[in-house]
Amino acid sequence: MGSTYQGKARRAQPGLVAAEVAVPGQVVVSMAEIAGAAKEGLLALAAGTGLQVMAAMFAEDAA
């Protein structure tokens, strides 16, 4: 019981450039949506963290 598919090395197709790969329109739109959601999430994380730090500083000043 030999598994020949594991023994073969995967080789790049000659002449295929990344810019030539066709990407469906839905994938491009989905990636843009994902990037937008990630950006919004990072902004919310940064703002929340900043508010927590500021609250801790104010609490320390009040004490």
PDB file of N, H, CA, C and O in Angstrom:
ATOM      1  N   MET A   1       0.845  -1.169   0.000  1.00  0.00           N
ATOM      2  CA  MET A   1       0.000   0.000   0.000  1.00  0.00           C
ATOM      3  C   MET A   1       0.896   1.239   0.000  1.00  0.00           C
ATOM      4  O   MET A   1       1.230   1.768   1.060  1.00  0.00           O
ATOM      5  N   GLY A   2       1.270   1.684  -1.154  1.00  0.00           N
ATOM      6  H   GLY A   2       0.998   1.254  -2.015  1.00  0.00           H
ATOM      7  CA  GLY A   2       2.143   2.845  -1.273  1.00  0.00           C
ATOM      8  C   GLY A   2       1.347   4.098  -1.579  1.00  0.00           C
ATOM      9  O   GLY A   2       0.329   4.051  -2.270  1.00  0.00           O
ATOM     10  N   SER A   3       1.812   5.195  -1.068  1.00  0.00           N
ATOM     11  H   SER A   3       2.639   5.233  -0.507  1.00  0.00           H
ATOM     12  CA  SER A   3       1.131   6.465  -1.342  1.00  0.00           C
ATOM     13  C   SER A   3       2.061   7.322  -2.177  1.00  0.00           C
ATOM     14  O   SER A   3       2.899   8.054  -1.652  1.00  0.00           O
ATOM     15  N   THR A   4       1.898   7.218  -3.479  1.00  0.00           N
ATOM     16  H   THR A   4       1.217   6.623  -3.906  1.00  0.00           H
ATOM     17  CA  THR A   4       2.783   7.929  -4.395  1.00  0.00           C
ATOM     18  C   THR A   4       2.468   9.416  -4.462  1.00  0.00           C
ATOM     19  O   THR A   4       3.320  10.211  -4.858  1.00  0.00           O
ATOM     20  N   TYR A   5       1.253   9.800  -4.078  1.00  0.00           N
ATOM     21  H   TYR A   5       0.561   9.154  -3.756  1.00  0.00           H
ATOM     22  CA  TYR A   5       0.901  11.205  -4.172  1.00  0.00           C
ATOM     23  C   TYR A   5       1.705  12.051  -3.186  1.00  0.00           C
ATOM     24  O   TYR A   5       1.908  13.240  -3.432  1.00  0.00           O
ATOM     25  N   GLN A   6       2.165  11.471  -2.081  1.00  0.00           N
ATOM     26  H   GLN A   6       2.000  10.505  -1.881  1.00  0.00           H
ATOM     27  CA  GLN A   6       2.947  12.212  -1.105  1.00  0.00           C
ATOM     28  C   GLN A   6       4.409  12.337  -1.513  1.00  0.00           C
ATOM     29  O   GLN A   6       5.101  13.254  -1.072  1.00  0.00           O
ATOM     30  N   GLY A   7       4.871  11.438  -2.335  1.00  0.00           N
ATOM     31  H   GLY A   7       4.309  10.693  -2.693  1.00  0.00           H
ATOM     32  CA  GLY A   7       6.264  11.451  -2.734  1.00  0.00           C
ATOM     33  C   GLY A   7       6.582  12.446  -3.829  1.00  0.00           C
ATOM     34  O   GLY A   7       7.747  12.788  -4.029  1.00  0.00           O
ATOM     35  N   LYS A   8       5.576  12.917  -4.542  1.00  0.00           N
ATOM     36  H   LYS A   8       4.629  12.639  -4.380  1.00  0.00           H
ATOM     37  CA  LYS A   8       5.802  13.852  -5.642  1.00  0.00           C
ATOM     38  C   LYS A   8       5.873  15.279  -5.105  1.00  0.00           C
ATOM     39  O   LYS A   8       5.038  15.701  -4.306  1.00  0.00           O
ATOM     40  N   ALA A   9       6.864  15.997  -5.550  1.00  0.00           N
ATOM     41  H   ALA A   9       7.543  15.654  -6.200  1.00  0.00           H
ATOM     42  CA  ALA A   9       7.010  17.396  -5.146  1.00  0.00           C
ATOM     43  C   ALA A   9       6.047  18.256  -5.951  1.00  0.00           C
ATOM     44  O   ALA A   9       5.845  18.020  -7.142  1.00  0.00           O
ATOM     45  N   ARG A  10       5.463  19.234  -5.313  1.00  0.00           N
ATOM     46  H   ARG A  10       5.627  19.425  -4.345  1.00  0.00           H
ATOM     47  CA  ARG A  10       4.569  20.153  -6.000  1.00  0.00           C
ATOM     48  C   ARG A  10       5.413  21.193  -6.723  1.00  0.00           C
ATOM     49  O   ARG A  10       6.290  21.812  -6.121  1.00  0.00           O
ATOM     50  N   ARG A  11       5.155  21.383  -7.988  1.00  0.00           N
ATOM     51  H   ARG A  11       4.442  20.880  -8.477  1.00  0.00           H
ATOM     52  CA  ARG A  11       5.934  22.316  -8.802  1.00  0.00           C
ATOM     53  C   ARG A  11       5.048  23.430  -9.319  1.00  0.00           C
ATOM     54  O   ARG A  11       3.886  23.216  -9.664  1.00  0.00           O
ATOM     55  N   ALA A  12       5.612  24.606  -9.366  1.00  0.00           N
ATOM     56  H   ALA A  12       6.556  24.779  -9.086  1.00  0.00           H
ATOM     57  CA  ALA A  12       4.876  25.759  -9.888  1.00  0.00           C
ATOM     58  C   ALA A  12       4.683  25.597 -11.394  1.00  0.00           C
ATOM     59  O   ALA A  12       5.529  25.039 -12.093  1.00  0.00           O
ATOM     60  N   GLN A  13       3.564  26.094 -11.865  1.00  0.00           N
ATOM     61  H   GLN A  13       2.877  26.548 -11.297  1.00  0.00           H
ATOM     62  CA  GLN A  13       3.297  26.029 -13.290  1.00  0.00           C
ATOM     63  C   GLN A  13       4.120  27.113 -13.983  1.00  0.00           C
ATOM     64  O   GLN A  13       4.061  28.275 -13.580  1.00  0.00           O
ATOM     65  N   PRO A  14       4.868  26.766 -14.994  1.00  0.00           N
ATOM     66  CA  PRO A  14       5.681  27.784 -15.676  1.00  0.00           C
ATOM     67  C   PRO A  14       4.811  28.814 -16.374  1.00  0.00           C
ATOM     68  O   PRO A  14       3.789  28.484 -16.976  1.00  0.00           O
ATOM     69  N   GLY A  15       5.231  30.059 -16.282  1.00  0.00           N
ATOM     70  H   GLY A  15       6.060  30.327 -15.793  1.00  0.00           H
ATOM     71  CA  GLY A  15       4.529  31.118 -16.980  1.00  0.00           C
ATOM     72  C   GLY A  15       3.313  31.662 -16.246  1.00  0.00           C
ATOM     73  O   GLY A  15       2.674  32.589 -16.742  1.00  0.00           O
ATOM     74  N   LEU A  16       2.973  31.122 -15.092  1.00  0.00           N
ATOM     75  H   LEU A  16       3.493  30.368 -14.689  1.00  0.00           H
ATOM     76  CA  LEU A  16       1.804  31.590 -14.354  1.00  0.00           C
ATOM     77  C   LEU A  16       2.256  32.649 -13.361  1.00  0.00           C
ATOM     78  O   LEU A  16       3.041  32.366 -12.456  1.00  0.00           O
ATOM     79  N   VAL A  17       1.765  33.853 -13.530  1.00  0.00           N
ATOM     80  H   VAL A  17       1.128  34.083 -14.265  1.00  0.00           H
ATOM     81  CA  VAL A  17       2.109  34.972 -12.664  1.00  0.00           C
ATOM     82  C   VAL A  17       0.911  35.257 -11.772  1.00  0.00           C
ATOM     83  O   VAL A  17      -0.231  35.079 -12.195  1.00  0.00           O
ATOM     84  N   ALA A  18       1.156  35.696 -10.543  1.00  0.00           N
ATOM     85  H   ALA A  18       2.084  35.841 -10.199  1.00  0.00           H
ATOM     86  CA  ALA A  18       0.075  35.940  -9.589  1.00  0.00           C
ATOM     87  C   ALA A  18      -0.968  36.907 -10.135  1.00  0.00           C
ATOM     88  O   ALA A  18      -2.155  36.752  -9.849  1.00  0.00           O
ATOM     89  N   ALA A  19      -0.555  37.891 -10.905  1.00  0.00           N
ATOM     90  H   ALA A  19       0.410  38.017 -11.137  1.00  0.00           H
ATOM     91  CA  ALA A  19      -1.493  38.872 -11.447  1.00  0.00           C
ATOM     92  C   ALA A  19      -2.401  38.251 -12.503  1.00  0.00           C
ATOM     93  O   ALA A  19      -3.447  38.821 -12.816  1.00  0.00           O
ATOM     94  N   GLU A  20      -2.037  37.113 -13.053  1.00  0.00           N
ATOM     95  H   GLU A  20      -1.188  36.650 -12.799  1.00  0.00           H
ATOM     96  CA  GLU A  20      -2.831  36.481 -14.098  1.00  0.00           C
ATOM     97  C   GLU A  20      -3.891  35.534 -13.554  1.00  0.00           C
ATOM     98  O   GLU A  20      -4.695  35.003 -14.320  1.00  0.00           O
ATOM     99  N   VAL A  21      -3.903  35.316 -12.248  1.00  0.00           N
ATOM    100  H   VAL A  21      -3.249  35.747 -11.626  1.00  0.00           H
ATOM    101  CA  VAL A  21      -4.883  34.409 -11.659  1.00  0.00           C
ATOM    102  C   VAL A  21      -6.230  35.118 -11.615  1.00  0.00           C
ATOM    103  O   VAL A  21      -6.341  36.227 -11.092  1.00  0.00           O
ATOM    104  N   ALA A  22      -7.243  34.476 -12.162  1.00  0.00           N
ATOM    105  H   ALA A  22      -7.152  33.575 -12.587  1.00  0.00           H
ATOM    106  CA  ALA A  22      -8.576  35.071 -12.192  1.00  0.00           C
ATOM    107  C   ALA A  22      -9.245  34.891 -10.838  1.00  0.00           C
ATOM    108  O   ALA A  22      -9.301  33.779 -10.311  1.00  0.00           O
ATOM    109  N   VAL A  23      -9.753  35.983 -10.273  1.00  0.00           N
ATOM    110  H   VAL A  23      -9.708  36.886 -10.701  1.00  0.00           H
ATOM    111  CA  VAL A  23     -10.451  35.946  -8.996  1.00  0.00           C
ATOM    112  C   VAL A  23     -11.885  36.390  -9.244  1.00  0.00           C
ATOM    113  O   VAL A  23     -12.111  37.452  -9.825  1.00  0.00           O
ATOM    114  N   PRO A  24     -12.863  35.584  -8.807  1.00  0.00           N
ATOM    115  CA  PRO A  24     -14.256  35.972  -8.998  1.00  0.00           C
ATOM    116  C   PRO A  24     -14.567  37.280  -8.273  1.00  0.00           C
ATOM    117  O   PRO A  24     -13.942  37.597  -7.261  1.00  0.00           O
ATOM    118  N   GLY A  25     -15.518  38.024  -8.786  1.00  0.00           N
ATOM    119  H   GLY A  25     -16.026  37.767  -9.609  1.00  0.00           H
ATOM    120  CA  GLY A  25     -15.901  39.307  -8.195  1.00  0.00           C
ATOM    121  C   GLY A  25     -16.363  39.194  -6.756  1.00  0.00           C
ATOM    122  O   GLY A  25     -16.096  40.082  -5.947  1.00  0.00           O
ATOM    123  N   GLN A  26     -17.060  38.104  -6.427  1.00  0.00           N
ATOM    124  H   GLN A  26     -17.277  37.383  -7.084  1.00  0.00           H
ATOM    125  CA  GLN A  26     -17.545  37.919  -5.066  1.00  0.00           C
ATOM    126  C   GLN A  26     -16.392  37.842  -4.074  1.00  0.00           C
ATOM    127  O   GLN A  26     -16.504  38.359  -2.963  1.00  0.00           O
ATOM    128  N   VAL A  27     -15.308  37.219  -4.448  1.00  0.00           N
ATOM    129  H   VAL A  27     -15.218  36.799  -5.351  1.00  0.00           H
ATOM    130  CA  VAL A  27     -14.164  37.075  -3.556  1.00  0.00           C
ATOM    131  C   VAL A  27     -13.544  38.434  -3.288  1.00  0.00           C
ATOM    132  O   VAL A  27     -13.183  38.729  -2.149  1.00  0.00           O
ATOM    133  N   VAL A  28     -13.414  39.254  -4.294  1.00  0.00           N
ATOM    134  H   VAL A  28     -13.707  39.015  -5.219  1.00  0.00           H
ATOM    135  CA  VAL A  28     -12.830  40.581  -4.134  1.00  0.00           C
ATOM    136  C   VAL A  28     -13.698  41.422  -3.208  1.00  0.00           C
ATOM    137  O   VAL A  28     -13.179  42.104  -2.324  1.00  0.00           O
ATOM    138  N   VAL A  29     -15.007  41.383  -3.399  1.00  0.00           N
ATOM    139  H   VAL A  29     -15.429  40.829  -4.117  1.00  0.00           H
ATOM    140  CA  VAL A  29     -15.921  42.138  -2.547  1.00  0.00           C
ATOM    141  C   VAL A  29     -15.843  41.627  -1.113  1.00  0.00           C
ATOM    142  O   VAL A  29     -15.809  42.423  -0.174  1.00  0.00           O
ATOM    143  N   SER A  30     -15.814  40.328  -0.937  1.00  0.00           N
ATOM    144  H   SER A  30     -15.842  39.681  -1.699  1.00  0.00           H
ATOM    145  CA  SER A  30     -15.753  39.763   0.405  1.00  0.00           C
ATOM    146  C   SER A  30     -14.465  40.164   1.101  1.00  0.00           C
ATOM    147  O   SER A  30     -14.488  40.479   2.291  1.00  0.00           O
ATOM    148  N   MET A  31     -13.343  40.161   0.396  1.00  0.00           N
ATOM    149  H   MET A  31     -13.324  39.904  -0.571  1.00  0.00           H
ATOM    150  CA  MET A  31     -12.078  40.551   1.001  1.00  0.00           C
ATOM    151  C   MET A  31     -12.113  42.019   1.414  1.00  0.00           C
ATOM    152  O   MET A  31     -11.565  42.383   2.455  1.00  0.00           O
ATOM    153  N   ALA A  32     -12.752  42.861   0.608  1.00  0.00           N
ATOM    154  H   ALA A  32     -13.197  42.565  -0.237  1.00  0.00           H
ATOM    155  CA  ALA A  32     -12.873  44.271   0.963  1.00  0.00           C
ATOM    156  C   ALA A  32     -13.726  44.442   2.214  1.00  0.00           C
ATOM    157  O   ALA A  32     -13.409  45.264   3.074  1.00  0.00           O
ATOM    158  N   GLU A  33     -14.792  43.681   2.318  1.00  0.00           N
ATOM    159  H   GLU A  33     -15.049  43.013   1.619  1.00  0.00           H
ATOM    160  CA  GLU A  33     -15.644  43.729   3.507  1.00  0.00           C
ATOM    161  C   GLU A  33     -14.891  43.248   4.740  1.00  0.00           C
ATOM    162  O   GLU A  33     -15.012  43.836   5.815  1.00  0.00           O
ATOM    163  N   ILE A  34     -14.119  42.187   4.587  1.00  0.00           N
ATOM    164  H   ILE A  34     -14.021  41.710   3.714  1.00  0.00           H
ATOM    165  CA  ILE A  34     -13.350  41.654   5.707  1.00  0.00           C
ATOM    166  C   ILE A  34     -12.308  42.668   6.155  1.00  0.00           C
ATOM    167  O   ILE A  34     -12.113  42.871   7.354  1.00  0.00           O
ATOM    168  N   ALA A  35     -11.639  43.305   5.202  1.00  0.00           N
ATOM    169  H   ALA A  35     -11.797  43.140   4.228  1.00  0.00           H
ATOM    170  CA  ALA A  35     -10.635  44.316   5.541  1.00  0.00           C
ATOM    171  C   ALA A  35     -11.279  45.490   6.269  1.00  0.00           C
ATOM    172  O   ALA A  35     -10.715  46.007   7.233  1.00  0.00           O
ATOM    173  N   GLY A  36     -12.451  45.912   5.818  1.00  0.00           N
ATOM    174  H   GLY A  36     -12.910  45.492   5.035  1.00  0.00           H
ATOM    175  CA  GLY A  36     -13.161  47.002   6.490  1.00  0.00           C
ATOM    176  C   GLY A  36     -13.562  46.637   7.906  1.00  0.00           C
ATOM    177  O   GLY A  36     -13.426  47.449   8.821  1.00  0.00           O
ATOM    178  N   ALA A  37     -14.057  45.415   8.094  1.00  0.00           N
ATOM    179  H   ALA A  37     -14.167  44.755   7.351  1.00  0.00           H
ATOM    180  CA  ALA A  37     -14.446  44.971   9.431  1.00  0.00           C
ATOM    181  C   ALA A  37     -13.233  44.880  10.352  1.00  0.00           C
ATOM    182  O   ALA A  37     -13.319  45.234  11.528  1.00  0.00           O
ATOM    183  N   ALA A  38     -12.110  44.410   9.827  1.00  0.00           N
ATOM    184  H   ALA A  38     -12.040  44.122   8.872  1.00  0.00           H
ATOM    185  CA  ALA A  38     -10.892  44.326  10.636  1.00  0.00           C
ATOM    186  C   ALA A  38     -10.423  45.708  11.045  1.00  0.00           C
ATOM    187  O   ALA A  38      -9.990  45.909  12.180  1.00  0.00           O
ATOM    188  N   LYS A  39     -10.505  46.669  10.123  1.00  0.00           N
ATOM    189  H   LYS A  39     -10.857  46.505   9.201  1.00  0.00           H
ATOM    190  CA  LYS A  39     -10.088  48.041  10.423  1.00  0.00           C
ATOM    191  C   LYS A  39     -10.977  48.632  11.510  1.00  0.00           C
ATOM    192  O   LYS A  39     -10.483  49.268  12.441  1.00  0.00           O
ATOM    193  N   GLU A  40     -12.277  48.427  11.394  1.00  0.00           N
ATOM    194  H   GLU A  40     -12.678  47.910  10.638  1.00  0.00           H
ATOM    195  CA  GLU A  40     -13.211  48.927  12.410  1.00  0.00           C
ATOM    196  C   GLU A  40     -12.961  48.260  13.758  1.00  0.00           C
ATOM    197  O   GLU A  40     -13.025  48.910  14.801  1.00  0.00           O
ATOM    198  N   GLY A  41     -12.677  46.965  13.728  1.00  0.00           N
ATOM    199  H   GLY A  41     -12.625  46.438  12.880  1.00  0.00           H
ATOM    200  CA  GLY A  41     -12.407  46.242  14.966  1.00  0.00           C
ATOM    201  C   GLY A  41     -11.139  46.732  15.644  1.00  0.00           C
ATOM    202  O   GLY A  41     -11.104  46.870  16.866  1.00  0.00           O
ATOM    203  N   LEU A  42     -10.103  46.995  14.867  1.00  0.00           N
ATOM    204  H   LEU A  42     -10.132  46.883  13.874  1.00  0.00           H
ATOM    205  CA  LEU A  42      -8.857  47.511  15.440  1.00  0.00           C
ATOM    206  C   LEU A  42      -9.053  48.906  16.008  1.00  0.00           C
ATOM    207  O   LEU A  42      -8.495  49.229  17.057  1.00  0.00           O
ATOM    208  N   LEU A  43      -9.831  49.729  15.336  1.00  0.00           N
ATOM    209  H   LEU A  43     -10.283  49.466  14.484  1.00  0.00           H
ATOM    210  CA  LEU A  43     -10.105  51.074  15.832  1.00  0.00           C
ATOM    211  C   LEU A  43     -10.878  50.997  17.148  1.00  0.00           C
ATOM    212  O   LEU A  43     -10.571  51.733  18.085  1.00  0.00           O
ATOM    213  N   ALA A  44     -11.863  50.128  17.229  1.00  0.00           N
ATOM    214  H   ALA A  44     -12.113  49.529  16.468  1.00  0.00           H
ATOM    215  CA  ALA A  44     -12.635  49.956  18.463  1.00  0.00           C
ATOM    216  C   ALA A  44     -11.750  49.442  19.597  1.00  0.00           C
ATOM    217  O   ALA A  44     -11.880  49.884  20.738  1.00  0.00           O
ATOM    218  N   LEU A  45     -10.852  48.510  19.281  1.00  0.00           N
ATOM    219  H   LEU A  45     -10.747  48.151  18.354  1.00  0.00           H
ATOM    220  CA  LEU A  45      -9.936  47.984  20.288  1.00  0.00           C
ATOM    221  C   LEU A  45      -9.017  49.084  20.809  1.00  0.00           C
ATOM    222  O   LEU A  45      -8.807  49.204  22.016  1.00  0.00           O
ATOM    223  N   ALA A  46      -8.473  49.884  19.899  1.00  0.00           N
ATOM    224  H   ALA A  46      -8.644  49.786  18.919  1.00  0.00           H
ATOM    225  CA  ALA A  46      -7.569  50.960  20.300  1.00  0.00           C
ATOM    226  C   ALA A  46      -8.296  52.006  21.135  1.00  0.00           C
ATOM    227  O   ALA A  46      -7.765  52.477  22.141  1.00  0.00           O
ATOM    228  N   ALA A  47      -9.500  52.370  20.726  1.00  0.00           N
ATOM    229  H   ALA A  47      -9.931  51.987  19.908  1.00  0.00           H
ATOM    230  CA  ALA A  47     -10.266  53.368  21.475  1.00  0.00           C
ATOM    231  C   ALA A  47     -10.644  52.837  22.858  1.00  0.00           C
ATOM    232  O   ALA A  47     -10.537  53.560  23.849  1.00  0.00           O
ATOM    233  N   GLY A  48     -11.079  51.594  22.931  1.00  0.00           N
ATOM    234  H   GLY A  48     -11.165  51.007  22.126  1.00  0.00           H
ATOM    235  CA  GLY A  48     -11.438  50.997  24.217  1.00  0.00           C
ATOM    236  C   GLY A  48     -10.256  50.902  25.162  1.00  0.00           C
ATOM    237  O   GLY A  48     -10.376  51.176  26.356  1.00  0.00           O
ATOM    238  N   THR A  49      -9.118  50.515  24.620  1.00  0.00           N
ATOM    239  H   THR A  49      -9.020  50.293  23.650  1.00  0.00           H
ATOM    240  CA  THR A  49      -7.910  50.414  25.432  1.00  0.00           C
ATOM    241  C   THR A  49      -7.487  51.791  25.929  1.00  0.00           C
ATOM    242  O   THR A  49      -7.110  51.943  27.091  1.00  0.00           O
ATOM    243  N   GLY A  50      -7.546  52.783  25.066  1.00  0.00           N
ATOM    244  H   GLY A  50      -7.853  52.660  24.122  1.00  0.00           H
ATOM    245  CA  GLY A  50      -7.205  54.150  25.459  1.00  0.00           C
ATOM    246  C   GLY A  50      -8.107  54.668  26.565  1.00  0.00           C
ATOM    247  O   GLY A  50      -7.637  55.317  27.499  1.00  0.00           O
ATOM    248  N   LEU A  51      -9.406  54.385  26.465  1.00  0.00           N
ATOM    249  H   LEU A  51      -9.788  53.858  25.705  1.00  0.00           H
ATOM    250  CA  LEU A  51     -10.342  54.820  27.501  1.00  0.00           C
ATOM    251  C   LEU A  51     -10.060  54.124  28.828  1.00  0.00           C
ATOM    252  O   LEU A  51     -10.168  54.747  29.884  1.00  0.00           O
ATOM    253  N   GLN A  52      -9.702  52.845  28.789  1.00  0.00           N
ATOM    254  H   GLN A  52      -9.614  52.339  27.931  1.00  0.00           H
ATOM    255  CA  GLN A  52      -9.376  52.129  30.023  1.00  0.00           C
ATOM    256  C   GLN A  52      -8.116  52.687  30.670  1.00  0.00           C
ATOM    257  O   GLN A  52      -8.055  52.826  31.891  1.00  0.00           O
ATOM    258  N   VAL A  53      -7.125  53.004  29.874  1.00  0.00           N
ATOM    259  H   VAL A  53      -7.174  52.891  28.882  1.00  0.00           H
ATOM    260  CA  VAL A  53      -5.889  53.580  30.403  1.00  0.00           C
ATOM    261  C   VAL A  53      -6.159  54.950  31.004  1.00  0.00           C
ATOM    262  O   VAL A  53      -5.664  55.267  32.085  1.00  0.00           O
ATOM    263  N   MET A  54      -6.954  55.770  30.297  1.00  0.00           N
ATOM    264  H   MET A  54      -7.356  55.512  29.419  1.00  0.00           H
ATOM    265  CA  MET A  54      -7.282  57.089  30.798  1.00  0.00           C
ATOM    266  C   MET A  54      -8.071  56.991  32.119  1.00  0.00           C
ATOM    267  O   MET A  54      -7.817  57.763  33.044  1.00  0.00           O
ATOM    268  N   ALA A  55      -9.021  56.051  32.211  1.00  0.00           N
ATOM    269  H   ALA A  55      -9.227  55.424  31.459  1.00  0.00           H
ATOM    270  CA  ALA A  55      -9.784  55.869  33.434  1.00  0.00           C
ATOM    271  C   ALA A  55      -8.887  55.446  34.587  1.00  0.00           C
ATOM    272  O   ALA A  55      -9.068  55.900  35.716  1.00  0.00           O
ATOM    273  N   ALA A  56      -7.917  54.576  34.308  1.00  0.00           N
ATOM    274  H   ALA A  56      -7.770  54.207  33.390  1.00  0.00           H
ATOM    275  CA  ALA A  56      -6.987  54.138  35.347  1.00  0.00           C
ATOM    276  C   ALA A  56      -6.112  55.307  35.805  1.00  0.00           C
ATOM    277  O   ALA A  56      -5.830  55.430  36.997  1.00  0.00           O
ATOM    278  N   MET A  57      -5.684  56.155  34.891  1.00  0.00           N
ATOM    279  H   MET A  57      -5.913  56.055  33.923  1.00  0.00           H
ATOM    280  CA  MET A  57      -4.880  57.324  35.249  1.00  0.00           C
ATOM    281  C   MET A  57      -5.689  58.307  36.092  1.00  0.00           C
ATOM    282  O   MET A  57      -5.176  58.849  37.071  1.00  0.00           O
ATOM    283  N   PHE A  58      -6.957  58.543  35.718  1.00  0.00           N
ATOM    284  H   PHE A  58      -7.373  58.102  34.923  1.00  0.00           H
ATOM    285  CA  PHE A  58      -7.798  59.435  36.491  1.00  0.00           C
ATOM    286  C   PHE A  58      -8.054  58.871  37.883  1.00  0.00           C
ATOM    287  O   PHE A  58      -8.049  59.616  38.863  1.00  0.00           O
ATOM    288  N   ALA A  59      -8.276  57.572  37.979  1.00  0.00           N
ATOM    289  H   ALA A  59      -8.280  56.967  37.183  1.00  0.00           H
ATOM    290  CA  ALA A  59      -8.491  56.939  39.275  1.00  0.00           C
ATOM    291  C   ALA A  59      -7.256  57.065  40.158  1.00  0.00           C
ATOM    292  O   ALA A  59      -7.368  57.291  41.363  1.00  0.00           O
ATOM    293  N   GLU A  60      -6.092  56.920  39.564  1.00  0.00           N
ATOM    294  H   GLU A  60      -6.000  56.736  38.585  1.00  0.00           H
ATOM    295  CA  GLU A  60      -4.835  57.054  40.311  1.00  0.00           C
ATOM    296  C   GLU A  60      -4.655  58.494  40.780  1.00  0.00           C
ATOM    297  O   GLU A  60      -4.207  58.725  41.903  1.00  0.00           O
ATOM    298  N   ASP A  61      -4.999  59.467  39.933  1.00  0.00           N
ATOM    299  H   ASP A  61      -5.363  59.280  39.021  1.00  0.00           H
ATOM    300  CA  ASP A  61      -4.887  60.872  40.325  1.00  0.00           C
ATOM    301  C   ASP A  61      -5.862  61.208  41.437  1.00  0.00           C
ATOM    302  O   ASP A  61      -5.520  61.975  42.337  1.00  0.00           O
ATOM    303  N   ALA A  62      -7.077  60.651  41.401  1.00  0.00           N
ATOM    304  H   ALA A  62      -7.355  60.028  40.670  1.00  0.00           H
ATOM    305  CA  ALA A  62      -8.075  60.918  42.424  1.00  0.00           C
ATOM    306  C   ALA A  62      -7.681  60.324  43.771  1.00  0.00           C
ATOM    307  O   ALA A  62      -8.035  60.862  44.820  1.00  0.00           O
ATOM    308  N   ALA A  63      -6.955  59.228  43.740  1.00  0.00           N
ATOM    309  H   ALA A  63      -6.667  58.792  42.888  1.00  0.00           H
ATOM    310  CA  ALA A  63      -6.530  58.564  44.996  1.00  0.00           C
ATOM    311  C   ALA A  63      -5.347  59.256  45.555  1.00  0.00           C
ATOM    312  O   ALA A  63      -4.836  58.859  46.602  1.00  0.00           O
TER     313      ALA A  63
END
